[in-house]
Amino acid sequence: MMNEIVWNNILTVIYLLMWIATFGWYHWKHRYMDGGTAIMTTYIMYIIFSLFTLNDDLFNIMYKPLELFPYIYLYSMLLIALSPTFYHHFHPVKCIEPPPSRLLKPFAIFIILLTFILLPDVVMNFKEGMVRLVTDVDAGEDSYNEQLDEAGEHGSGITNIFAIFFNACYDFTIFVTFYMLTLKKKSFLIIMGLTLSVLLGLMIPIMRGQRGPVIIAILTVWVGYMLFMPYMKKVLVRVVNIIGIVVVMMVAVPITAITMSRFGEKAEGALSFLTWYVGQGNVYFNNYGLDAGGIRYGDRTINLFKRVFFSDTPKNFVERRAKYHNLEIDDDRFTTFVGDFCIDYGPIVAALIFIAFNTWVYSRLRTRGQTLKVHELLLIYFTQCICIQGGMTLFCYSDTGNLRIIVTGLVYAYLCYHEKLLQRFPLKKENPDT
């Protein structure tokens, strides 16, 4: 009988080759980079880390033997989730059509105001947070433990309304920031304010000793930039590239400090934990994604929506893990966003949800013309955020993340409604965002 580790490596290499082939096919005819490039690059990287953790003597005993079908299912579901991205890539347009609504500029001003409201608290805690992370070896672990101690109270009530609005709008803030960079007439004051807002979203979780939200924010900025990059001037692209590299290098210092603080003194070292952290999603999905010993009935992916109608819905992950203690795996381990839906609804219903939603998005994208409307691009961006944020971890729009779904849905609905309203009752002189 073939050695288990060898068999696991063979299956994972096959899965890796499937994504490398998909990446090559994606760029074969249309040889330019966009959001799909960013997403598939991360998928390939995660699989490589999966190979590392499968061959790590400390962590390979935590996995069961792998099977071929779960990888095929995972690959198929990710392709479905990426179908709007594929359509956008293979039907390129020349420019983005400005919306007939003035919504985006007032939104930008609103977010900038929220940023300045939150900024004093961030500055006051800078020494206690950021500086301490790189000077005190225990700071990262202490901050992380404090967050865990408070986790049982999350979702119980409103503690900071400004922070709630800021976080709920953060993904859309990134979208608007890069959209502003594509305009012919740019308001550099607004762009600078939005850039500060994006950077603030990176700083806050770092000072709390959290790595996950920082990584997710960086991935979201990356996919947003890659989505809008074909519509930006080359000079501006070079400037954004330089700024991005500088920001990533600056963020890497405290993130490394947090990692070393939490794992560095352990005998196994931080490297083994890093490979397990990044590579576990694919492996745990293969082991448990299609059969976790039960389902959560949407208690994670649509948590806020269920709480409106069902009072017994867990308010946070502490309560949820206690409720579903019978499951073989829960959100204490990564199974990718596909696994999150499978554990919530079962693999058949999850597949139907993916097919229905992405078919609807696909149907909302135009099949003609040389321009792309902002609300169409917003749908593509939303699907890409889901794909890149949850490729390693879980569905990042879960729990209070449902608020970000609401924000995106409201903005999309308003832009569509406003456009149809103007088509029926045209103004004599329209003043679109320019």
Secondary structure, DSSP 8 states (H G I E B T S, - for coil): ---HHHHHHHHHHHHHHHHHHHHHHHHHSS----HHHHHHHHHHHHHHHHHHHHT-TTTGGGS----HHHHHHHHHHHHHHHHHHHHHHHS--SEEE--SS--HHHHHHHHHHHHHHHHHHHHHTHIIIIIHHHH-TTHHHHHHHHHHHHGGGTTSS-S-HHHHHHHHTHHHHHHHHHHHHH-SS--HHHHHHHHHHHHHHHHHHHHTT-SHHHHHHHHHHHHHHHHHGGGS-HHHHHHHHHHHHHHHHHHHHHHHHHHHHHHTTSTTHHHHHHHHHHHHHHHHIIIIIT-SSS--TTTTTTHHHHHHH-TTS-SSHHHHHHHTTTSS--TTS--HHHHHHHHHH-HHHHHHHHHHHHHHHHHHS-SSSSEEEHHHHHHHHHHHHHHHHTTTS--TTSGGGHHHHHHHHHHHHHHHHHHHHHHHS--SS-----
